[in-house]
């Protein structure tokens, strides 16, 4: 999948994080922008997606807390 494919579906604005972005920062961005996912980029390359579902799974695994660890690859 290419970034252009994502933009074609989601619109012109692409919200991104790096694999080292703390999960709490990514969650804050998702809440502020009212979006359900962010693109994970590293060195200009798409390396993954962080979705609302993954955030919920992490919160559940951490007994209701958003961990301060980085986004998983």
N, CA, C, O and CB atoms as a CASP TS submission, in Angstrom:
PFRMAT TS
TARGET T0000
AUTHOR 0000-0000-0000
METHOD Language model
MODEL 1
PARENT N/A
ATOM      1  N   UNK     1       0.847  -1.175   0.000  1.00  0.00           N
ATOM      2  CA  UNK     1       0.000   0.000   0.000  1.00  0.00           C
ATOM      3  C   UNK     1       0.893   1.238   0.000  1.00  0.00           C
ATOM      4  O   UNK     1       1.918   1.278   0.680  1.00  0.00           O
ATOM      5  CB  UNK     1      -0.964  -0.002   1.223  1.00  0.00           C
ATOM      6  N   UNK     2       0.500   2.220  -0.751  1.00  0.00           N
ATOM      7  CA  UNK     2       1.236   3.470  -0.824  1.00  0.00           C
ATOM      8  C   UNK     2       0.475   4.564  -0.082  1.00  0.00           C
ATOM      9  O   UNK     2      -0.743   4.505   0.082  1.00  0.00           O
ATOM     10  CB  UNK     2       1.478   3.875  -2.291  1.00  0.00           C
ATOM     11  N   UNK     3       1.237   5.565   0.362  1.00  0.00           N
ATOM     12  CA  UNK     3       0.619   6.691   1.057  1.00  0.00           C
ATOM     13  C   UNK     3      -0.441   7.351   0.176  1.00  0.00           C
ATOM     14  O   UNK     3      -1.481   7.782   0.673  1.00  0.00           O
ATOM     15  CB  UNK     3       1.686   7.721   1.472  1.00  0.00           C
ATOM     16  N   UNK     4      -0.183   7.429  -1.113  1.00  0.00           N
ATOM     17  CA  UNK     4      -1.158   8.015  -2.034  1.00  0.00           C
ATOM     18  C   UNK     4      -2.486   7.269  -1.988  1.00  0.00           C
ATOM     19  O   UNK     4      -3.544   7.885  -2.113  1.00  0.00           O
ATOM     20  CB  UNK     4      -0.610   8.013  -3.460  1.00  0.00           C
ATOM     21  N   UNK     5      -2.444   5.960  -1.812  1.00  0.00           N
ATOM     22  CA  UNK     5      -3.673   5.162  -1.705  1.00  0.00           C
ATOM     23  C   UNK     5      -4.459   5.540  -0.446  1.00  0.00           C
ATOM     24  O   UNK     5      -5.686   5.641  -0.471  1.00  0.00           O
ATOM     25  CB  UNK     5      -3.337   3.653  -1.689  1.00  0.00           C
ATOM     26  N   UNK     6      -3.735   5.745   0.642  1.00  0.00           N
ATOM     27  CA  UNK     6      -4.391   6.130   1.900  1.00  0.00           C
ATOM     28  C   UNK     6      -5.031   7.502   1.757  1.00  0.00           C
ATOM     29  O   UNK     6      -6.174   7.706   2.167  1.00  0.00           O
ATOM     30  CB  UNK     6      -3.380   6.131   3.073  1.00  0.00           C
ATOM     31  N   UNK     7      -4.288   8.448   1.172  1.00  0.00           N
ATOM     32  CA  UNK     7      -4.811   9.802   1.006  1.00  0.00           C
ATOM     33  C   UNK     7      -6.038   9.835   0.105  1.00  0.00           C
ATOM     34  O   UNK     7      -6.947  10.638   0.318  1.00  0.00           O
ATOM     35  CB  UNK     7      -3.736  10.710   0.441  1.00  0.00           C
ATOM     36  N   UNK     8      -6.067   8.978  -0.885  1.00  0.00           N
ATOM     37  CA  UNK     8      -7.204   8.933  -1.801  1.00  0.00           C
ATOM     38  C   UNK     8      -8.484   8.561  -1.040  1.00  0.00           C
ATOM     39  O   UNK     8      -9.566   9.060  -1.354  1.00  0.00           O
ATOM     40  CB  UNK     8      -6.940   7.922  -2.945  1.00  0.00           C
ATOM     41  N   UNK     9      -8.352   7.688  -0.046  1.00  0.00           N
ATOM     42  CA  UNK     9      -9.512   7.244   0.729  1.00  0.00           C
ATOM     43  C   UNK     9      -9.815   8.200   1.878  1.00  0.00           C
ATOM     44  O   UNK     9     -10.978   8.513   2.132  1.00  0.00           O
ATOM     45  CB  UNK     9      -9.279   5.835   1.272  1.00  0.00           C
ATOM     46  N   UNK    10      -8.782   8.664   2.572  1.00  0.00           N
ATOM     47  CA  UNK    10      -8.967   9.430   3.806  1.00  0.00           C
ATOM     48  C   UNK    10      -8.991  10.934   3.637  1.00  0.00           C
ATOM     49  O   UNK    10      -9.386  11.639   4.565  1.00  0.00           O
ATOM     50  CB  UNK    10      -7.903   9.087   4.750  1.00  0.00           C
ATOM     51  N   UNK    11      -8.584  11.455   2.491  1.00  0.00           N
ATOM     52  CA  UNK    11      -8.537  12.903   2.305  1.00  0.00           C
ATOM     53  C   UNK    11      -7.108  13.397   2.211  1.00  0.00           C
ATOM     54  O   UNK    11      -6.165  12.607   2.169  1.00  0.00           O
ATOM     55  CB  UNK    11      -9.258  13.612   3.443  1.00  0.00           C
ATOM     56  N   UNK    12      -6.956  14.721   2.178  1.00  0.00           N
ATOM     57  CA  UNK    12      -5.654  15.316   1.915  1.00  0.00           C
ATOM     58  C   UNK    12      -4.716  15.384   3.109  1.00  0.00           C
ATOM     59  O   UNK    12      -3.508  15.531   2.924  1.00  0.00           O
ATOM     60  CB  UNK    12      -5.845  16.667   1.394  1.00  0.00           C
ATOM     61  N   UNK    13      -5.227  15.282   4.317  1.00  0.00           N
ATOM     62  CA  UNK    13      -4.389  15.401   5.502  1.00  0.00           C
ATOM     63  C   UNK    13      -4.003  14.021   6.003  1.00  0.00           C
ATOM     64  O   UNK    13      -4.855  13.158   6.215  1.00  0.00           O
ATOM     65  CB  UNK    13      -5.108  16.193   6.605  1.00  0.00           C
ATOM     66  N   UNK    14      -2.709  13.830   6.188  1.00  0.00           N
ATOM     67  CA  UNK    14      -2.197  12.553   6.675  1.00  0.00           C
ATOM     68  C   UNK    14      -1.566  12.775   8.040  1.00  0.00           C
ATOM     69  O   UNK    14      -0.596  13.523   8.161  1.00  0.00           O
ATOM     70  CB  UNK    14      -1.168  11.935   5.678  1.00  0.00           C
ATOM     71  N   UNK    15      -2.097  12.145   9.048  1.00  0.00           N
ATOM     72  CA  UNK    15      -1.555  12.247  10.395  1.00  0.00           C
ATOM     73  C   UNK    15      -0.615  11.074  10.611  1.00  0.00           C
ATOM     74  O   UNK    15      -0.986   9.916  10.416  1.00  0.00           O
ATOM     75  CB  UNK    15      -2.690  12.269  11.470  1.00  0.00           C
ATOM     76  N   UNK    16       0.612  11.391  11.018  1.00  0.00           N
ATOM     77  CA  UNK    16       1.628  10.358  11.152  1.00  0.00           C
ATOM     78  C   UNK    16       2.297  10.405  12.515  1.00  0.00           C
ATOM     79  O   UNK    16       2.298  11.430  13.196  1.00  0.00           O
ATOM     80  CB  UNK    16       2.668  10.501  10.061  1.00  0.00           C
ATOM     81  N   UNK    17       2.863   9.270  12.891  1.00  0.00           N
ATOM     82  CA  UNK    17       3.736   9.135  14.050  1.00  0.00           C
ATOM     83  C   UNK    17       4.920   8.290  13.613  1.00  0.00           C
ATOM     84  O   UNK    17       4.903   7.693  12.537  1.00  0.00           O
ATOM     85  CB  UNK    17       2.987   8.494  15.281  1.00  0.00           C
ATOM     86  N   UNK    18       5.938   8.241  14.442  1.00  0.00           N
ATOM     87  CA  UNK    18       7.062   7.341  14.199  1.00  0.00           C
ATOM     88  C   UNK    18       6.923   6.151  15.144  1.00  0.00           C
ATOM     89  O   UNK    18       6.142   6.210  16.093  1.00  0.00           O
ATOM     90  CB  UNK    18       8.440   8.072  14.402  1.00  0.00           C
ATOM     91  N   UNK    19       7.660   5.082  14.902  1.00  0.00           N
ATOM     92  CA  UNK    19       7.584   3.941  15.822  1.00  0.00           C
ATOM     93  C   UNK    19       8.002   4.295  17.250  1.00  0.00           C
ATOM     94  O   UNK    19       7.645   3.587  18.192  1.00  0.00           O
ATOM     95  CB  UNK    19       8.454   2.813  15.309  1.00  0.00           C
ATOM     96  N   UNK    20       8.757   5.385  17.418  1.00  0.00           N
ATOM     97  CA  UNK    20       9.219   5.793  18.740  1.00  0.00           C
ATOM     98  C   UNK    20       8.279   6.759  19.446  1.00  0.00           C
ATOM     99  O   UNK    20       8.534   7.138  20.589  1.00  0.00           O
ATOM    100  CB  UNK    20      10.567   6.417  18.625  1.00  0.00           C
ATOM    101  N   UNK    21       7.206   7.160  18.794  1.00  0.00           N
ATOM    102  CA  UNK    21       6.245   8.084  19.408  1.00  0.00           C
ATOM    103  C   UNK    21       5.575   7.397  20.595  1.00  0.00           C
ATOM    104  O   UNK    21       5.069   6.283  20.461  1.00  0.00           O
ATOM    105  CB  UNK    21       5.178   8.555  18.371  1.00  0.00           C
ATOM    106  N   UNK    22       5.568   8.056  21.760  1.00  0.00           N
ATOM    107  CA  UNK    22       4.858   7.451  22.896  1.00  0.00           C
ATOM    108  C   UNK    22       3.381   7.245  22.550  1.00  0.00           C
ATOM    109  O   UNK    22       2.761   8.091  21.906  1.00  0.00           O
ATOM    110  CB  UNK    22       4.996   8.340  24.163  1.00  0.00           C
ATOM    111  N   UNK    23       2.839   6.135  22.977  1.00  0.00           N
ATOM    112  CA  UNK    23       1.448   5.820  22.690  1.00  0.00           C
ATOM    113  C   UNK    23       0.526   6.923  23.196  1.00  0.00           C
ATOM    114  O   UNK    23      -0.466   7.249  22.544  1.00  0.00           O
ATOM    115  CB  UNK    23       1.065   4.481  23.317  1.00  0.00           C
ATOM    116  N   UNK    24       0.844   7.496  24.346  1.00  0.00           N
ATOM    117  CA  UNK    24      -0.010   8.561  24.892  1.00  0.00           C
ATOM    118  C   UNK    24      -0.057   9.768  23.962  1.00  0.00           C
ATOM    119  O   UNK    24      -1.093  10.427  23.875  1.00  0.00           O
ATOM    120  CB  UNK    24       0.493   8.991  26.277  1.00  0.00           C
ATOM    121  N   UNK    25       1.036  10.076  23.263  1.00  0.00           N
ATOM    122  CA  UNK    25       1.045  11.198  22.309  1.00  0.00           C
ATOM    123  C   UNK    25       0.200  10.862  21.088  1.00  0.00           C
ATOM    124  O   UNK    25      -0.547  11.703  20.589  1.00  0.00           O
ATOM    125  CB  UNK    25       2.492  11.542  21.877  1.00  0.00           C
ATOM    126  N   UNK    26       0.323   9.630  20.610  1.00  0.00           N
ATOM    127  CA  UNK    26      -0.466   9.211  19.450  1.00  0.00           C
ATOM    128  C   UNK    26      -1.957   9.239  19.786  1.00  0.00           C
ATOM    129  O   UNK    26      -2.771   9.669  18.968  1.00  0.00           O
ATOM    130  CB  UNK    26      -0.046   7.794  18.986  1.00  0.00           C
ATOM    131  N   UNK    27      -2.313   8.789  20.975  1.00  0.00           N
ATOM    132  CA  UNK    27      -3.714   8.800  21.411  1.00  0.00           C
ATOM    133  C   UNK    27      -4.224  10.233  21.513  1.00  0.00           C
ATOM    134  O   UNK    27      -5.350  10.518  21.107  1.00  0.00           O
ATOM    135  CB  UNK    27      -3.871   8.078  22.771  1.00  0.00           C
ATOM    136  N   UNK    28      -3.411  11.133  22.048  1.00  0.00           N
ATOM    137  CA  UNK    28      -3.819  12.535  22.150  1.00  0.00           C
ATOM    138  C   UNK    28      -4.078  13.112  20.763  1.00  0.00           C
ATOM    139  O   UNK    28      -5.060  13.828  20.568  1.00  0.00           O
ATOM    140  CB  UNK    28      -2.743  13.366  22.884  1.00  0.00           C
ATOM    141  N   UNK    29      -3.220  12.812  19.805  1.00  0.00           N
ATOM    142  CA  UNK    29      -3.412  13.304  18.436  1.00  0.00           C
ATOM    143  C   UNK    29      -4.699  12.757  17.845  1.00  0.00           C
ATOM    144  O   UNK    29      -5.463  13.490  17.216  1.00  0.00           O
ATOM    145  CB  UNK    29      -2.221  12.919  17.548  1.00  0.00           C
ATOM    146  N   UNK    30      -4.936  11.463  18.049  1.00  0.00           N
ATOM    147  CA  UNK    30      -6.139  10.841  17.508  1.00  0.00           C
ATOM    148  C   UNK    30      -7.391  11.484  18.117  1.00  0.00           C
ATOM    149  O   UNK    30      -8.374  11.712  17.411  1.00  0.00           O
ATOM    150  CB  UNK    30      -6.127   9.317  17.775  1.00  0.00           C
ATOM    151  N   UNK    31      -7.361  11.774  19.408  1.00  0.00           N
ATOM    152  CA  UNK    31      -8.511  12.395  20.067  1.00  0.00           C
ATOM    153  C   UNK    31      -8.716  13.834  19.588  1.00  0.00           C
ATOM    154  O   UNK    31      -9.839  14.241  19.289  1.00  0.00           O
ATOM    155  CB  UNK    31      -8.327  12.370  21.589  1.00  0.00           C
ATOM    156  N   UNK    32      -7.631  14.593  19.518  1.00  0.00           N
ATOM    157  CA  UNK    32      -7.729  15.995  19.106  1.00  0.00           C
ATOM    158  C   UNK    32      -8.206  16.138  17.667  1.00  0.00           C
ATOM    159  O   UNK    32      -8.940  17.072  17.344  1.00  0.00           O
ATOM    160  CB  UNK    32      -6.386  16.681  19.269  1.00  0.00           C
ATOM    161  N   UNK    33      -7.793  15.223  16.809  1.00  0.00           N
ATOM    162  CA  UNK    33      -8.153  15.295  15.395  1.00  0.00           C
ATOM    163  C   UNK    33      -9.411  14.500  15.058  1.00  0.00           C
ATOM    164  O   UNK    33      -9.882  14.525  13.920  1.00  0.00           O
ATOM    165  CB  UNK    33      -7.007  14.800  14.553  1.00  0.00           C
ATOM    166  N   UNK    34      -9.959  13.789  16.058  1.00  0.00           N
ATOM    167  CA  UNK    34     -11.148  12.957  15.875  1.00  0.00           C
ATOM    168  C   UNK    34     -10.948  11.963  14.733  1.00  0.00           C
ATOM    169  O   UNK    34     -11.749  11.873  13.803  1.00  0.00           O
ATOM    170  CB  UNK    34     -12.380  13.835  15.603  1.00  0.00           C
ATOM    171  N   UNK    35      -9.836  11.215  14.844  1.00  0.00           N
ATOM    172  CA  UNK    35      -9.502  10.213  13.828  1.00  0.00           C
ATOM    173  C   UNK    35      -9.331   8.851  14.491  1.00  0.00           C
ATOM    174  O   UNK    35      -9.004   8.768  15.674  1.00  0.00           O
ATOM    175  CB  UNK    35      -8.213  10.610  13.057  1.00  0.00           C
ATOM    176  N   UNK    36      -9.551   7.797  13.732  1.00  0.00           N
ATOM    177  CA  UNK    36      -9.490   6.444  14.269  1.00  0.00           C
ATOM    178  C   UNK    36      -8.184   5.716  14.020  1.00  0.00           C
ATOM    179  O   UNK    36      -7.997   4.588  14.476  1.00  0.00           O
ATOM    180  CB  UNK    36     -10.587   5.652  13.705  1.00  0.00           C
ATOM    181  N   UNK    37      -7.266   6.372  13.283  1.00  0.00           N
ATOM    182  CA  UNK    37      -5.976   5.727  13.036  1.00  0.00           C
ATOM    183  C   UNK    37      -4.952   6.769  12.614  1.00  0.00           C
ATOM    184  O   UNK    37      -5.301   7.853  12.148  1.00  0.00           O
ATOM    185  CB  UNK    37      -6.107   4.628  11.956  1.00  0.00           C
ATOM    186  N   UNK    38      -3.690   6.423  12.784  1.00  0.00           N
ATOM    187  CA  UNK    38      -2.588   7.241  12.297  1.00  0.00           C
ATOM    188  C   UNK    38      -1.617   6.325  11.557  1.00  0.00           C
ATOM    189  O   UNK    38      -1.507   5.134  11.851  1.00  0.00           O
ATOM    190  CB  UNK    38      -1.874   8.002  13.472  1.00  0.00           C
ATOM    191  N   UNK    39      -0.925   6.908  10.601  1.00  0.00           N
ATOM    192  CA  UNK    39       0.061   6.170   9.818  1.00  0.00           C
ATOM    193  C   UNK    39       1.388   6.208  10.571  1.00  0.00           C
ATOM    194  O   UNK    39       1.805   7.261  11.053  1.00  0.00           O
ATOM    195  CB  UNK    39       0.210   6.767   8.374  1.00  0.00           C
ATOM    196  N   UNK    40       2.043   5.068  10.669  1.00  0.00           N
ATOM    197  CA  UNK    40       3.353   4.994  11.302  1.00  0.00           C
ATOM    198  C   UNK    40       4.397   5.032  10.188  1.00  0.00           C
ATOM    199  O   UNK    40       4.441   4.155   9.325  1.00  0.00           O
ATOM    200  CB  UNK    40       3.498   3.697  12.190  1.00  0.00           C
ATOM    201  N   UNK    41       5.248   6.082  10.228  1.00  0.00           N
ATOM    202  CA  UNK    41       6.262   6.293   9.200  1.00  0.00           C
ATOM    203  C   UNK    41       7.642   6.260   9.835  1.00  0.00           C
ATOM    204  O   UNK    41       7.836   6.716  10.962  1.00  0.00           O
ATOM    205  CB  UNK    41       6.033   7.631   8.462  1.00  0.00           C
ATOM    206  N   UNK    42       8.593   5.715   9.093  1.00  0.00           N
ATOM    207  CA  UNK    42       9.983   5.720   9.538  1.00  0.00           C
ATOM    208  C   UNK    42      10.869   5.980   8.325  1.00  0.00           C
ATOM    209  O   UNK    42      10.823   5.239   7.343  1.00  0.00           O
ATOM    210  CB  UNK    42      10.364   4.371  10.239  1.00  0.00           C
ATOM    211  N   UNK    43      11.677   7.040   8.401  1.00  0.00           N
ATOM    212  CA  UNK    43      12.567   7.420   7.301  1.00  0.00           C
ATOM    213  C   UNK    43      11.805   7.574   5.982  1.00  0.00           C
ATOM    214  O   UNK    43      12.281   7.163   4.924  1.00  0.00           O
ATOM    215  CB  UNK    43      13.680   6.381   7.141  1.00  0.00           C
ATOM    216  N   UNK    44      10.605   8.176   6.066  1.00  0.00           N
ATOM    217  CA  UNK    44       9.810   8.431   4.873  1.00  0.00           C
ATOM    218  C   UNK    44       9.081   7.224   4.313  1.00  0.00           C
ATOM    219  O   UNK    44       8.463   7.314   3.253  1.00  0.00           O
ATOM    220  CB  UNK    44      10.675   8.980   3.830  1.00  0.00           C
ATOM    221  N   UNK    45       9.142   6.106   5.002  1.00  0.00           N
ATOM    222  CA  UNK    45       8.491   4.876   4.544  1.00  0.00           C
ATOM    223  C   UNK    45       7.354   4.494   5.484  1.00  0.00           C
ATOM    224  O   UNK    45       7.464   4.630   6.702  1.00  0.00           O
ATOM    225  CB  UNK    45       9.513   3.725   4.446  1.00  0.00           C
ATOM    226  N   UNK    46       6.272   4.017   4.903  1.00  0.00           N
ATOM    227  CA  UNK    46       5.154   3.492   5.673  1.00  0.00           C
ATOM    228  C   UNK    46       5.580   2.184   6.321  1.00  0.00           C
ATOM    229  O   UNK    46       5.980   1.247   5.631  1.00  0.00           O
ATOM    230  CB  UNK    46       3.900   3.286   4.776  1.00  0.00           C
ATOM    231  N   UNK    47       5.495   2.118   7.659  1.00  0.00           N
ATOM    232  CA  UNK    47       5.861   0.891   8.361  1.00  0.00           C
ATOM    233  C   UNK    47       4.691   0.283   9.123  1.00  0.00           C
ATOM    234  O   UNK    47       4.804  -0.820   9.658  1.00  0.00           O
ATOM    235  CB  UNK    47       6.997   1.164   9.314  1.00  0.00           C
ATOM    236  N   UNK    48       3.559   1.002   9.178  1.00  0.00           N
ATOM    237  CA  UNK    48       2.406   0.427   9.858  1.00  0.00           C
ATOM    238  C   UNK    48       1.296   1.436  10.073  1.00  0.00           C
ATOM    239  O   UNK    48       1.371   2.588   9.647  1.00  0.00           O
ATOM    240  CB  UNK    48       2.825  -0.150  11.178  1.00  0.00           C
ATOM    241  N   UNK    49       0.275   0.965  10.742  1.00  0.00           N
ATOM    242  CA  UNK    49      -0.874   1.795  11.105  1.00  0.00           C
ATOM    243  C   UNK    49      -1.156   1.554  12.583  1.00  0.00           C
ATOM    244  O   UNK    49      -1.073   0.426  13.069  1.00  0.00           O
ATOM    245  CB  UNK    49      -2.140   1.467  10.213  1.00  0.00           C
ATOM    246  N   UNK    50      -1.487   2.618  13.281  1.00  0.00           N
ATOM    247  CA  UNK    50      -1.949   2.509  14.656  1.00  0.00           C
ATOM    248  C   UNK    50      -3.431   2.830  14.629  1.00  0.00           C
ATOM    249  O   UNK    50      -3.829   3.926  14.236  1.00  0.00           O
ATOM    250  CB  UNK    50      -1.153   3.468  15.632  1.00  0.00           C
ATOM    251  N   UNK    51      -4.242   1.881  15.044  1.00  0.00           N
ATOM    252  CA  UNK    51      -5.685   2.049  14.976  1.00  0.00           C
ATOM    253  C   UNK    51      -6.307   2.136  16.373  1.00  0.00           C
ATOM    254  O   UNK    51      -5.697   1.755  17.372  1.00  0.00           O
ATOM    255  CB  UNK    51      -6.309   0.899  14.194  1.00  0.00           C
ATOM    256  N   UNK    52      -7.531   2.647  16.405  1.00  0.00           N
ATOM    257  CA  UNK    52      -8.282   2.732  17.653  1.00  0.00           C
ATOM    258  C   UNK    52      -8.371   1.355  18.321  1.00  0.00           C
ATOM    259  O   UNK    52      -8.271   1.247  19.543  1.00  0.00           O
ATOM    260  CB  UNK    52      -9.694   3.296  17.393  1.00  0.00           C
ATOM    261  N   UNK    53      -8.556   0.328  17.530  1.00  0.00           N
ATOM    262  CA  UNK    53      -8.665  -1.027  18.078  1.00  0.00           C
ATOM    263  C   UNK    53      -7.388  -1.437  18.805  1.00  0.00           C
ATOM    264  O   UNK    53      -7.448  -2.037  19.878  1.00  0.00           O
ATOM    265  CB  UNK    53      -8.975  -2.030  16.963  1.00  0.00           C
ATOM    266  N   UNK    54      -6.235  -1.114  18.224  1.00  0.00           N
ATOM    267  CA  UNK    54      -4.963  -1.437  18.874  1.00  0.00           C
ATOM    268  C   UNK    54      -4.796  -0.653  20.178  1.00  0.00           C
ATOM    269  O   UNK    54      -4.274  -1.177  21.162  1.00  0.00           O
ATOM    270  CB  UNK    54      -3.790  -1.142  17.926  1.00  0.00           C
ATOM    271  N   UNK    55      -5.237   0.594  20.177  1.00  0.00           N
ATOM    272  CA  UNK    55      -5.162   1.408  21.389  1.00  0.00           C
ATOM    273  C   UNK    55      -6.022   0.779  22.485  1.00  0.00           C
ATOM    274  O   UNK    55      -5.579   0.653  23.627  1.00  0.00           O
ATOM    275  CB  UNK    55      -5.619   2.866  21.103  1.00  0.00           C
ATOM    276  N   UNK    56      -7.233   0.391  22.147  1.00  0.00           N
ATOM    277  CA  UNK    56      -8.125  -0.242  23.128  1.00  0.00           C
ATOM    278  C   UNK    56      -7.511  -1.526  23.671  1.00  0.00           C
ATOM    279  O   UNK    56      -7.585  -1.786  24.872  1.00  0.00           O
ATOM    280  CB  UNK    56      -9.499  -0.539  22.499  1.00  0.00           C
ATOM    281  N   UNK    57      -6.906  -2.335  22.800  1.00  0.00           N
ATOM    282  CA  UNK    57      -6.256  -3.570  23.255  1.00  0.00           C
ATOM    283  C   UNK    57      -5.124  -3.275  24.232  1.00  0.00           C
ATOM    284  O   UNK    57      -4.958  -3.985  25.224  1.00  0.00           O
ATOM    285  CB  UNK    57      -5.717  -4.360  22.059  1.00  0.00           C
ATOM    286  N   UNK    58      -4.336  -2.219  23.954  1.00  0.00           N
ATOM    287  CA  UNK    58      -3.234  -1.854  24.849  1.00  0.00           C
ATOM    288  C   UNK    58      -3.762  -1.351  26.186  1.00  0.00           C
ATOM    289  O   UNK    58      -3.221  -1.696  27.237  1.00  0.00           O
ATOM    290  CB  UNK    58      -2.344  -0.785  24.200  1.00  0.00           C
ATOM    291  N   UNK    59      -4.814  -0.538  26.153  1.00  0.00           N
ATOM    292  CA  UNK    59      -5.420  -0.041  27.387  1.00  0.00           C
ATOM    293  C   UNK    59      -5.942  -1.210  28.213  1.00  0.00           C
ATOM    294  O   UNK    59      -5.749  -1.251  29.428  1.00  0.00           O
ATOM    295  CB  UNK    59      -6.561   0.957  27.076  1.00  0.00           C
ATOM    296  N   UNK    60      -6.593  -2.144  27.567  1.00  0.00           N
ATOM    297  CA  UNK    60      -7.104  -3.327  28.269  1.00  0.00           C
ATOM    298  C   UNK    60      -5.960  -4.124  28.892  1.00  0.00           C
ATOM    299  O   UNK    60      -6.062  -4.563  30.037  1.00  0.00           O
ATOM    300  CB  UNK    60      -7.908  -4.222  27.306  1.00  0.00           C
ATOM    301  N   UNK    61      -4.874  -4.311  28.144  1.00  0.00           N
ATOM    302  CA  UNK    61      -3.725  -5.073  28.644  1.00  0.00           C
ATOM    303  C   UNK    61      -3.042  -4.375  29.819  1.00  0.00           C
ATOM    304  O   UNK    61      -2.395  -5.025  30.640  1.00  0.00           O
ATOM    305  CB  UNK    61      -2.717  -5.294  27.522  1.00  0.00           C
ATOM    306  N   UNK    62      -3.189  -3.042  29.898  1.00  0.00           N
ATOM    307  CA  UNK    62      -2.553  -2.263  30.969  1.00  0.00           C
ATOM    308  C   UNK    62      -3.547  -1.864  32.058  1.00  0.00           C
ATOM    309  O   UNK    62      -3.377  -0.840  32.719  1.00  0.00           O
ATOM    310  CB  UNK    62      -1.900  -1.013  30.390  1.00  0.00           C
ATOM    311  N   UNK    63      -4.575  -2.673  32.237  1.00  0.00           N
ATOM    312  CA  UNK    63      -5.574  -2.429  33.286  1.00  0.00           C
ATOM    313  C   UNK    63      -6.161  -1.026  33.235  1.00  0.00           C
ATOM    314  O   UNK    63      -6.320  -0.373  34.266  1.00  0.00           O
ATOM    315  CB  UNK    63      -4.959  -2.659  34.641  1.00  0.00           C
ATOM    316  N   UNK    64      -6.486  -0.563  32.019  1.00  0.00           N
ATOM    317  CA  UNK    64      -7.159   0.699  31.855  1.00  0.00           C
ATOM    318  C   UNK    64      -6.274   1.913  31.651  1.00  0.00           C
ATOM    319  O   UNK    64      -6.777   3.030  31.526  1.00  0.00           O
ATOM    320  CB  UNK    64      -7.986   0.923  32.999  1.00  0.00           C
ATOM    321  N   UNK    65      -4.963   1.716  31.615  1.00  0.00           N
ATOM    322  CA  UNK    65      -4.049   2.848  31.453  1.00  0.00           C
ATOM    323  C   UNK    65      -3.395   2.814  30.075  1.00  0.00           C
ATOM    324  O   UNK    65      -3.120   1.749  29.524  1.00  0.00           O
ATOM    325  CB  UNK    65      -2.972   2.837  32.555  1.00  0.00           C
ATOM    326  N   UNK    66      -3.154   4.005  29.537  1.00  0.00           N
ATOM    327  CA  UNK    66      -2.373   4.105  28.294  1.00  0.00           C
ATOM    328  C   UNK    66      -0.915   4.077  28.720  1.00  0.00           C
ATOM    329  O   UNK    66      -0.461   4.966  29.440  1.00  0.00           O
ATOM    330  CB  UNK    66      -2.722   5.426  27.454  1.00  0.00           C
ATOM    331  N   UNK    67      -0.185   3.070  28.283  1.00  0.00           N
ATOM    332  CA  UNK    67       1.214   2.937  28.666  1.00  0.00           C
ATOM    333  C   UNK    67       2.043   4.075  28.085  1.00  0.00           C
ATOM    334  O   UNK    67       1.646   4.692  27.096  1.00  0.00           O
ATOM    335  CB  UNK    67       1.769   1.587  28.205  1.00  0.00           C
ATOM    336  N   UNK    68       3.179   4.352  28.686  1.00  0.00           N
ATOM    337  CA  UNK    68       4.059   5.392  28.180  1.00  0.00           C
ATOM    338  C   UNK    68       5.068   4.824  27.182  1.00  0.00           C
ATOM    339  O   UNK    68       5.893   5.563  26.645  1.00  0.00           O
ATOM    340  CB  UNK    68       4.786   6.076  29.336  1.00  0.00           C
ATOM    341  N   UNK    69       5.006   3.540  26.938  1.00  0.00           N
ATOM    342  CA  UNK    69       5.954   2.941  25.996  1.00  0.00           C
ATOM    343  C   UNK    69       5.635   3.366  24.573  1.00  0.00           C
ATOM    344  O   UNK    69       4.552   3.874  24.282  1.00  0.00           O
ATOM    345  CB  UNK    69       5.934   1.410  26.106  1.00  0.00           C
ATOM    346  N   UNK    70       6.601   3.147  23.697  1.00  0.00           N
ATOM    347  CA  UNK    70       6.473   3.564  22.298  1.00  0.00           C
ATOM    348  C   UNK    70       5.449   2.695  21.569  1.00  0.00           C
ATOM    349  O   UNK    70       5.082   1.612  22.023  1.00  0.00           O
ATOM    350  CB  UNK    70       7.840   3.489  21.584  1.00  0.00           C
ATOM    351  N   UNK    71       5.003   3.210  20.424  1.00  0.00           N
ATOM    352  CA  UNK    71       4.098   2.466  19.564  1.00  0.00           C
ATOM    353  C   UNK    71       4.773   1.204  19.088  1.00  0.00           C
ATOM    354  O   UNK    71       5.959   1.224  18.761  1.00  0.00           O
ATOM    355  CB  UNK    71       3.644   3.315  18.375  1.00  0.00           C
ATOM    356  N   UNK    72       4.051   0.116  19.040  1.00  0.00           N
ATOM    357  CA  UNK    72       4.618  -1.150  18.570  1.00  0.00           C
ATOM    358  C   UNK    72       4.809  -1.092  17.059  1.00  0.00           C
ATOM    359  O   UNK    72       4.066  -0.414  16.349  1.00  0.00           O
ATOM    360  CB  UNK    72       3.707  -2.347  18.960  1.00  0.00           C
ATOM    361  N   UNK    73       5.802  -1.803  16.591  1.00  0.00           N
ATOM    362  CA  UNK    73       6.053  -1.879  15.149  1.00  0.00           C
ATOM    363  C   UNK    73       5.216  -2.950  14.526  1.00  0.00           C
ATOM    364  O   UNK    73       5.290  -3.165  13.316  1.00  0.00           O
ATOM    365  CB  UNK    73       7.520  -2.137  14.861  1.00  0.00           C
TER
END
